[in-house]
Amino acid sequence: MKQQRAFIAERIAAQHCQELLRRGSEPIDLIPALARLGERFARLLGPAFAALLGGEAPSVVVAVPAELTEPELREEAGALAANCLLATATPGLALLASVDGLATLRLVDRAFGGRGDASGSVPESFPISAQLMIERLEQLLARSLGEALGQSELRVLKRDSRLAELAPFPAGARLAVLRIEVVEGARAPWKLLIALPTSQLSKLLGSGDTPAPREPRPADPAAAPFGDLPLPLSATLVDMKVPLSVLAALEPGSVLPVALVRAVPLSISGTILARGTIGAQDERVAIKLSQIA
């Protein structure tokens, strides 16, 4: 008995387009996108550091991203640094930020009235007086990184002055590192490192072709550029209807009896925002708000 048969395809095999067969971005392909993120971050850091450095924005320079091992990163960060782990809006994704330890001590010295000329070998740990400065640095970095990523301010998960104790990444992970240098006039520049596992670049940057989606959030009316926007606010003390015949007969010396409204409306371009009562303060006419629309 012959059991062999010739099999014939019932229909044409599916032919998928290259877009469906194309693999996702390799980590190495996302390095240019990481470099662009570093440039956005550097542009935001200068103005952010201005308030910390006496009002003058420093020059912030970012190098081409590098791929390092964790021991190599520890060597670059140094024995003492202001290290913190920042949680992003992407679940399970955090970034390491590391600020030069000697630079941190120089900032502390200036905050206490010194010249900020700390030099020589760094101590084994930060003094208690440095904690407030470290927290301010973390806030600046978290806010600027979040804005560069199109997210809200990042959240500090943990901090440690020794990178080995912080242990932010899995053992053996390859790390994508942004090296940033802050140059402040004639002072010695200080360095800042931002790092994450190379394998998580796609989670941070997406495909690299488009920026990460911005997290929707309401505009802050007290923040730039809205906070300084001048708007004409009108208070309507009298709102009355007068016959056309009376208006036609008006002349100098005419008297129109009026009654002030009890709840004076405050409006912008016809939209009532609040109501209040007429009074006086510091020998000037004032309105005390009684209702917010």
Contacts in CASP RR format, 6 or more apart in sequence:
PFRMAT RR
TARGET T0000
AUTHOR 0000-0000-0000
METHOD contacts of the structure
MODEL  1
MKQQRAFIAERIAAQHCQELLRRGSEPIDLIPALARLGERFARLLGPAFA
ALLGGEAPSVVVAVPAELTEPELREEAGALAANCLLATATPGLALLASVD
GLATLRLVDRAFGGRGDASGSVPESFPISAQLMIERLEQLLARSLGEALG
QSELRVLKRDSRLAELAPFPAGARLAVLRIEVVEGARAPWKLLIALPTSQ
LSKLLGSGDTPAPREPRPADPAAAPFGDLPLPLSATLVDMKVPLSVLAAL
EPGSVLPVALVRAVPLSISGTILARGTIGAQDERVAIKLSQIA
24 202 0 8 1.000
24 207 0 8 1.000
25 202 0 8 1.000
25 206 0 8 1.000
25 207 0 8 1.000
25 208 0 8 1.000
27 176 0 8 1.000
27 198 0 8 1.000
27 199 0 8 1.000
27 201 0 8 1.000
27 202 0 8 1.000
29 208 0 8 1.000
30 201 0 8 1.000
30 202 0 8 1.000
30 205 0 8 1.000
30 206 0 8 1.000
30 208 0 8 1.000
31 65 0 8 1.000
31 176 0 8 1.000
31 201 0 8 1.000
32 208 0 8 1.000
33 201 0 8 1.000
33 205 0 8 1.000
33 206 0 8 1.000
33 208 0 8 1.000
34 65 0 8 1.000
34 176 0 8 1.000
34 178 0 8 1.000
34 201 0 8 1.000
34 204 0 8 1.000
34 205 0 8 1.000
35 62 0 8 1.000
35 64 0 8 1.000
35 65 0 8 1.000
37 148 0 8 1.000
37 149 0 8 1.000
37 178 0 8 1.000
37 204 0 8 1.000
37 205 0 8 1.000
38 62 0 8 1.000
38 65 0 8 1.000
38 148 0 8 1.000
38 178 0 8 1.000
38 180 0 8 1.000
38 194 0 8 1.000
39 62 0 8 1.000
40 148 0 8 1.000
41 62 0 8 1.000
41 144 0 8 1.000
41 145 0 8 1.000
41 148 0 8 1.000
41 178 0 8 1.000
41 180 0 8 1.000
41 194 0 8 1.000
42 60 0 8 1.000
42 61 0 8 1.000
42 62 0 8 1.000
42 180 0 8 1.000
43 60 0 8 1.000
44 144 0 8 1.000
44 147 0 8 1.000
44 148 0 8 1.000
45 60 0 8 1.000
45 140 0 8 1.000
45 144 0 8 1.000
45 180 0 8 1.000
45 182 0 8 1.000
46 57 0 8 1.000
46 58 0 8 1.000
46 59 0 8 1.000
46 60 0 8 1.000
46 182 0 8 1.000
47 57 0 8 1.000
48 140 0 8 1.000
48 143 0 8 1.000
48 144 0 8 1.000
49 57 0 8 1.000
49 58 0 8 1.000
49 60 0 8 1.000
49 140 0 8 1.000
49 182 0 8 1.000
50 56 0 8 1.000
50 57 0 8 1.000
50 58 0 8 1.000
52 107 0 8 1.000
52 136 0 8 1.000
52 137 0 8 1.000
52 140 0 8 1.000
53 107 0 8 1.000
53 110 0 8 1.000
53 184 0 8 1.000
56 184 0 8 1.000
58 182 0 8 1.000
58 183 0 8 1.000
58 184 0 8 1.000
58 185 0 8 1.000
59 182 0 8 1.000
59 183 0 8 1.000
59 184 0 8 1.000
59 185 0 8 1.000
60 180 0 8 1.000
60 181 0 8 1.000
60 182 0 8 1.000
60 183 0 8 1.000
61 180 0 8 1.000
61 181 0 8 1.000
61 183 0 8 1.000
62 178 0 8 1.000
62 179 0 8 1.000
62 180 0 8 1.000
62 181 0 8 1.000
63 178 0 8 1.000
63 179 0 8 1.000
63 180 0 8 1.000
63 181 0 8 1.000
65 176 0 8 1.000
65 177 0 8 1.000
65 178 0 8 1.000
65 179 0 8 1.000
66 176 0 8 1.000
66 177 0 8 1.000
66 179 0 8 1.000
67 174 0 8 1.000
67 175 0 8 1.000
67 176 0 8 1.000
67 177 0 8 1.000
67 198 0 8 1.000
68 76 0 8 1.000
68 174 0 8 1.000
68 175 0 8 1.000
68 177 0 8 1.000
68 195 0 8 1.000
69 172 0 8 1.000
69 174 0 8 1.000
69 175 0 8 1.000
70 169 0 8 1.000
70 171 0 8 1.000
70 172 0 8 1.000
70 173 0 8 1.000
70 175 0 8 1.000
73 163 0 8 1.000
73 175 0 8 1.000
73 177 0 8 1.000
73 193 0 8 1.000
73 195 0 8 1.000
74 163 0 8 1.000
74 164 0 8 1.000
76 177 0 8 1.000
76 179 0 8 1.000
76 193 0 8 1.000
77 83 0 8 1.000
77 98 0 8 1.000
77 163 0 8 1.000
77 193 0 8 1.000
78 101 0 8 1.000
78 163 0 8 1.000
79 122 0 8 1.000
79 124 0 8 1.000
79 162 0 8 1.000
80 101 0 8 1.000
80 102 0 8 1.000
80 122 0 8 1.000
80 123 0 8 1.000
80 124 0 8 1.000
80 125 0 8 1.000
80 126 0 8 1.000
80 161 0 8 1.000
80 162 0 8 1.000
81 98 0 8 1.000
81 99 0 8 1.000
81 100 0 8 1.000
81 101 0 8 1.000
81 104 0 8 1.000
81 161 0 8 1.000
81 163 0 8 1.000
82 98 0 8 1.000
82 99 0 8 1.000
82 101 0 8 1.000
82 104 0 8 1.000
82 126 0 8 1.000
82 134 0 8 1.000
82 137 0 8 1.000
82 138 0 8 1.000
82 159 0 8 1.000
82 161 0 8 1.000
83 96 0 8 1.000
83 97 0 8 1.000
83 98 0 8 1.000
83 99 0 8 1.000
83 159 0 8 1.000
83 160 0 8 1.000
83 161 0 8 1.000
83 162 0 8 1.000
83 163 0 8 1.000
83 166 0 8 1.000
83 168 0 8 1.000
84 96 0 8 1.000
84 97 0 8 1.000
84 98 0 8 1.000
84 138 0 8 1.000
84 141 0 8 1.000
84 156 0 8 1.000
84 157 0 8 1.000
84 158 0 8 1.000
84 159 0 8 1.000
85 94 0 8 1.000
85 95 0 8 1.000
85 96 0 8 1.000
85 97 0 8 1.000
85 156 0 8 1.000
85 157 0 8 1.000
85 158 0 8 1.000
85 159 0 8 1.000
85 166 0 8 1.000
85 168 0 8 1.000
86 94 0 8 1.000
86 95 0 8 1.000
86 96 0 8 1.000
86 97 0 8 1.000
86 138 0 8 1.000
86 141 0 8 1.000
86 142 0 8 1.000
86 145 0 8 1.000
86 154 0 8 1.000
86 155 0 8 1.000
86 156 0 8 1.000
86 157 0 8 1.000
87 93 0 8 1.000
87 94 0 8 1.000
87 154 0 8 1.000
87 155 0 8 1.000
87 156 0 8 1.000
87 157 0 8 1.000
88 94 0 8 1.000
88 95 0 8 1.000
88 146 0 8 1.000
88 149 0 8 1.000
88 151 0 8 1.000
88 154 0 8 1.000
88 204 0 8 1.000
89 149 0 8 1.000
89 151 0 8 1.000
89 152 0 8 1.000
89 215 0 8 1.000
90 203 0 8 1.000
90 204 0 8 1.000
93 196 0 8 1.000
93 200 0 8 1.000
93 203 0 8 1.000
93 204 0 8 1.000
94 157 0 8 1.000
94 168 0 8 1.000
94 196 0 8 1.000
95 145 0 8 1.000
95 154 0 8 1.000
95 194 0 8 1.000
95 195 0 8 1.000
95 196 0 8 1.000
95 204 0 8 1.000
96 163 0 8 1.000
96 166 0 8 1.000
96 168 0 8 1.000
96 169 0 8 1.000
96 193 0 8 1.000
96 194 0 8 1.000
96 195 0 8 1.000
96 196 0 8 1.000
97 138 0 8 1.000
97 141 0 8 1.000
97 145 0 8 1.000
97 192 0 8 1.000
97 193 0 8 1.000
97 194 0 8 1.000
98 163 0 8 1.000
98 192 0 8 1.000
98 193 0 8 1.000
98 194 0 8 1.000
98 195 0 8 1.000
99 134 0 8 1.000
99 137 0 8 1.000
99 141 0 8 1.000
99 190 0 8 1.000
99 192 0 8 1.000
100 190 0 8 1.000
100 191 0 8 1.000
100 192 0 8 1.000
101 122 0 8 1.000
101 126 0 8 1.000
101 161 0 8 1.000
102 118 0 8 1.000
102 119 0 8 1.000
102 120 0 8 1.000
102 122 0 8 1.000
102 190 0 8 1.000
103 182 0 8 1.000
103 190 0 8 1.000
103 191 0 8 1.000
104 126 0 8 1.000
104 130 0 8 1.000
104 133 0 8 1.000
104 134 0 8 1.000
104 137 0 8 1.000
105 118 0 8 1.000
105 122 0 8 1.000
105 126 0 8 1.000
105 130 0 8 1.000
106 116 0 8 1.000
106 117 0 8 1.000
106 118 0 8 1.000
106 187 0 8 1.000
106 190 0 8 1.000
107 116 0 8 1.000
107 133 0 8 1.000
107 137 0 8 1.000
108 127 0 8 1.000
108 129 0 8 1.000
108 130 0 8 1.000
108 133 0 8 1.000
109 115 0 8 1.000
109 116 0 8 1.000
109 117 0 8 1.000
109 118 0 8 1.000
110 116 0 8 1.000
111 132 0 8 1.000
111 133 0 8 1.000
112 129 0 8 1.000
116 187 0 8 1.000
125 161 0 8 1.000
126 134 0 8 1.000
126 161 0 8 1.000
134 159 0 8 1.000
138 156 0 8 1.000
138 159 0 8 1.000
139 153 0 8 1.000
141 154 0 8 1.000
141 192 0 8 1.000
142 153 0 8 1.000
142 154 0 8 1.000
142 155 0 8 1.000
142 156 0 8 1.000
143 153 0 8 1.000
143 154 0 8 1.000
145 154 0 8 1.000
145 194 0 8 1.000
146 152 0 8 1.000
146 153 0 8 1.000
146 154 0 8 1.000
149 204 0 8 1.000
149 212 0 8 1.000
150 211 0 8 1.000
150 212 0 8 1.000
150 213 0 8 1.000
150 214 0 8 1.000
150 215 0 8 1.000
151 212 0 8 1.000
151 214 0 8 1.000
151 215 0 8 1.000
152 215 0 8 1.000
152 217 0 8 1.000
158 166 0 8 1.000
159 166 0 8 1.000
160 166 0 8 1.000
168 195 0 8 1.000
169 175 0 8 1.000
169 195 0 8 1.000
169 196 0 8 1.000
169 197 0 8 1.000
170 197 0 8 1.000
173 197 0 8 1.000
173 198 0 8 1.000
173 199 0 8 1.000
174 197 0 8 1.000
174 198 0 8 1.000
174 199 0 8 1.000
175 195 0 8 1.000
175 196 0 8 1.000
175 197 0 8 1.000
175 198 0 8 1.000
176 195 0 8 1.000
176 196 0 8 1.000
176 197 0 8 1.000
176 198 0 8 1.000
176 201 0 8 1.000
177 193 0 8 1.000
177 194 0 8 1.000
177 195 0 8 1.000
178 193 0 8 1.000
178 194 0 8 1.000
178 195 0 8 1.000
179 191 0 8 1.000
179 193 0 8 1.000
180 191 0 8 1.000
180 192 0 8 1.000
180 193 0 8 1.000
180 194 0 8 1.000
181 189 0 8 1.000
181 190 0 8 1.000
181 191 0 8 1.000
181 192 0 8 1.000
182 189 0 8 1.000
182 190 0 8 1.000
182 191 0 8 1.000
182 192 0 8 1.000
183 189 0 8 1.000
184 190 0 8 1.000
196 204 0 8 1.000
204 212 0 8 1.000
205 212 0 8 1.000
206 212 0 8 1.000
219 226 0 8 1.000
220 226 0 8 1.000
221 227 0 8 1.000
231 268 0 8 1.000
232 268 0 8 1.000
232 269 0 8 1.000
233 266 0 8 1.000
233 267 0 8 1.000
233 268 0 8 1.000
233 273 0 8 1.000
234 266 0 8 1.000
234 267 0 8 1.000
234 268 0 8 1.000
234 270 0 8 1.000
235 264 0 8 1.000
235 265 0 8 1.000
235 266 0 8 1.000
235 287 0 8 1.000
236 261 0 8 1.000
236 264 0 8 1.000
236 265 0 8 1.000
236 267 0 8 1.000
237 260 0 8 1.000
237 261 0 8 1.000
237 264 0 8 1.000
237 278 0 8 1.000
238 258 0 8 1.000
238 259 0 8 1.000
238 260 0 8 1.000
238 261 0 8 1.000
239 261 0 8 1.000
240 256 0 8 1.000
240 258 0 8 1.000
242 256 0 8 1.000
246 256 0 8 1.000
260 278 0 8 1.000
262 277 0 8 1.000
263 275 0 8 1.000
263 276 0 8 1.000
263 277 0 8 1.000
263 290 0 8 1.000
263 291 0 8 1.000
264 275 0 8 1.000
264 276 0 8 1.000
264 277 0 8 1.000
264 278 0 8 1.000
264 287 0 8 1.000
265 272 0 8 1.000
265 274 0 8 1.000
265 275 0 8 1.000
266 272 0 8 1.000
266 273 0 8 1.000
266 274 0 8 1.000
266 275 0 8 1.000
266 276 0 8 1.000
266 287 0 8 1.000
266 289 0 8 1.000
267 273 0 8 1.000
272 293 0 8 1.000
273 292 0 8 1.000
273 293 0 8 1.000
274 289 0 8 1.000
274 291 0 8 1.000
274 292 0 8 1.000
274 293 0 8 1.000
275 289 0 8 1.000
275 290 0 8 1.000
275 291 0 8 1.000
275 293 0 8 1.000
276 287 0 8 1.000
276 288 0 8 1.000
276 289 0 8 1.000
276 290 0 8 1.000
276 291 0 8 1.000
277 287 0 8 1.000
277 288 0 8 1.000
277 290 0 8 1.000
278 285 0 8 1.000
278 286 0 8 1.000
278 287 0 8 1.000
279 285 0 8 1.000
279 286 0 8 1.000
279 287 0 8 1.000
279 288 0 8 1.000
280 286 0 8 1.000
END
